[in-house]
Amino acid sequence: MTLGSKIKLLRNERNMTQPDLATALGVTVRTVAYYENDERQPKKELIIKLCKIFDVSTDYLLSESESFLLDATEKYGYRGKKKAESFINETAMLFAGGELSDEDQDKVFKAITEIYWRSKEKNRKYTPKKYRDTEE
């Protein structure tokens, strides 16, 4: 289940309309629609607001890959998010048709994710300064 479908489900369970949720979040109704249709992802502070409104944890609201993308966006901006999405898609191909259990897939994904972040930090020293300031 995606973040957008969870937001929509939780909103409907609490008999909230999109305008109700938009008011509670301080965003437009269109923005809520974007979130529910997975066309945009809320920023970290709005994720926290959503958790408070729906009384759920961030672990419930975000899958591991969504959490990873949110961290990438927070740390490295749009370019970081795009690279992280590419990384997830390429990694997903490793598991296509495989025989790994869900638990083993999670362990592999966590290990690869950790390697990705360590490499990103290590390679950061090679990034020209003019790009470093825009990525954070």
HELIX and SHEET records of a PDB file:
HELIX    1   1 LEU A    3  GLU A   13  1                                  11    
HELIX    2   2 GLN A   18  LEU A   25  1                                   8    
HELIX    3   3 VAL A   29  GLU A   36  1                                   8    
HELIX    4   4 LYS A   44  PHE A   54  1                                  11    
HELIX    5   5 THR A   58  LEU A   61  1                                   4    
HELIX    6   6 GLU A   64  PHE A   95  1                                  32    
HELIX    7   7 ASP A  102  ASN A  123  1                                  22    
HELIX    8   8 ARG A  124  TYR A  126  5                                   3    
HELIX    9   9 LYS A  129  GLU A  135  1                                   7    
END                                                                             
